[in-house]
């Protein structure tokens, strides 16, 4: 039985773990590798839903360029490539995203801002599938989908915030929390799907599954 090799163009441990736990079977095999190009900064002046889409599409184009040659190399051939970007929308401003905190102080400020409130999380995901263009040269077709979920935080006391910050579970996480980690006991998805918060648009995941359904 042939193996479907899928590349996650990211070194996100959370995303690769989700793919392996939820989609990897006898046909799918997932690999991960960070993009060589530098990620663009979220464009200002747009709603967060548009910002995340622009960043994801930029990453997808970089993945397309970086992996064009792999289409013709048997030892590096991937049947699909996934790129994704996730942003947390400020509960008071739909044009302001709350990014990954640079230090414990910023992470603490983020948790205080989100505690006891609802906020929206946006994930934009691109699926790259092999495409034969008119020139006869192989290329990648890019299919993008963006989804939203609403997360509600419970009230957080000083001890609870201290525990979350000291655990360092905030590191590398947008908003300074990880739904699948220690912060999961204090927040829940009240609208949309959990996978959106964990890093993928569910609509894009459906495209991937349908592309290789038998």
Secondary structure, DSSP 8 states (H G I E B T S, - for coil): ---EEEEESS--HHHHHHHHHHT-SSSEEEEE---SS------TTS-HHHHHHHHHHHHHHHHHHHTTGGGG-GGG--SEEEEEEEEEEETTEEEEEE-B-SSHHHHHHHHHHHTTSEEEEEEEEEEEEEEE-TTS-EEEEEEEEEEEEEEEE----HHHHHHHHHTTTTTT-BTT--TTTGGGGTEEEEES-HHHHHT--HHHHHHHHHHT--
